[in-house]
Amino acid sequence: MNSRASRPMSPCVNICTLDEEHVCMGCLRRLEEIIAWGTMSGEEQWALVDELQRRFPKHPLVG
């Protein structure tokens, strides 16, 4: 069970291929978000997870 008191698991699904807009086709993060993930606070990571759900509501990985 995910608790907002801890950090989320990385959205990475090991399908690391960027499209022409530098968005990963696996986890749907932008290149700069992938690079920053390790230095983000838990709160920032959760915010990105929430943002991915808003950006791609019908995608099977986040929807």
C-alpha positions in Angstrom: 0.0 0.0 0.0 1.4 3.4 -0.9 1.6 5.9 1.9 2.0 9.6 1.2 4.3 9.6 4.2 6.9 7.7 2.2 8.4 8.1 -1.3 6.6 6.5 -4.2 8.2 3.8 -6.3 9.8 5.1 -9.4 7.4 5.2 -12.4 10.1 3.5 -14.5 8.9 0.3 -16.2 12.2 -0.4 -18.0 10.9 0.6 -21.4 13.3 3.5 -21.7 12.7 5.0 -25.1 12.2 8.7 -25.7 9.9 10.0 -28.3 10.6 13.1 -30.4 9.4 15.4 -27.6 11.8 13.7 -25.1 9.0 11.9 -23.3 9.7 8.3 -22.2 7.3 5.9 -23.9 7.5 3.6 -20.9 6.9 5.8 -17.8 5.6 8.9 -19.6 8.0 11.3 -17.8 9.9 14.0 -19.6 13.6 13.6 -19.8 14.2 16.4 -17.3 11.8 14.7 -14.9 13.6 11.4 -15.2 16.9 13.1 -14.5 15.5 15.0 -11.5 13.7 12.0 -9.9 16.6 10.9 -7.6 17.0 14.4 -6.2 13.3 15.2 -5.7 11.7 15.2 -2.2 9.0 12.6 -1.6 6.4 15.3 -1.9 7.8 16.4 -5.3 7.8 12.7 -6.4 4.2 12.2 -5.4 3.3 15.5 -7.2 4.9 14.1 -10.4 3.0 10.8 -10.0 -0.2 12.8 -9.7 0.7 15.0 -12.7 1.4 11.9 -14.8 -2.2 10.7 -14.0 -3.6 14.1 -15.1 -1.5 14.2 -18.3 -2.3 10.7 -19.4 -5.6 9.7 -17.8 -6.3 6.9 -20.3 -2.8 5.4 -20.4 -2.8 1.9 -18.9 0.4 2.6 -16.9 -1.0 5.5 -15.0 -4.8 5.6 -15.5 
